[in-house]
Amino acid sequence: MTGYLKIGQAAKFLGVSIGALRLWEKTKKIECFRDPLSKYRLYKISVLQKLKDSRKKKYNKTAK
């Protein structure tokens, strides 16, 4: 599927652990989809980018 990353790829993209992504999924901070055949968690790149941008803004504010 294009436009999606598997959990390890998504974690690397965001600079967080796989466990963090699973926690965020559980607490509804981020939504994942399941591949119908493999059942892998898939994360939409556009959603990940928005989350990455919002985290960057949040941490840049506290660093000032």
N, C-alpha and C positions, 0 to 999 in steps of 0.2 A: 504494500500500500504506500503510495507516495503521499507526502505531506504528514507522515506520522513517524515517530521514533519509538523503538522498544525501550523498556524501562532503564536499562543500563546506558543506552545512548542519551536518553532524556536526562538522567542524573548527571552525566558528564557535561551535557549542554548547559545545565543550570549550575553546575559546580556544587552539587549536593550528593548525599548518599542515596542509594536505592531505598533504604529504610525511610529516609525523609519523604521520598515520593509516596511510598506506601502509607505513611502516616497522613500526609496531606490528602491522599485519596480518601482515607477513612474519615477524616474530619471535614471532608467536602471542600477543601481549599482548591483542589484541582480535580478535574474529571478525566478518567481514562476510558478507553474503549477496549474491548476484547476482540482479538482476531477470531473469527468464527471457527477456523480450523485448528490453529495451534493453541488458542486460549491465551496467547501472550497479551500482556498489557501494552496498549499503544497510546501514545500521547500526541495530540495534534501540535505540530510545530508552531502554528500561529498562537495557540494558547500558551505554550511554553515561552515564546518570545515576549508576550505581554507580561507573564509572571516574572520573567527575568528583568524586564524593564522596570516593573514596579518595585522589585527587590533592590535594584540598583539605585532608584530614586530614594527609597526608604533609608538605605545605608549611607548614601551620600549626604543626606540631611543630617544624620546623627554624627557624621565625621566632621562637620563644620564647626 
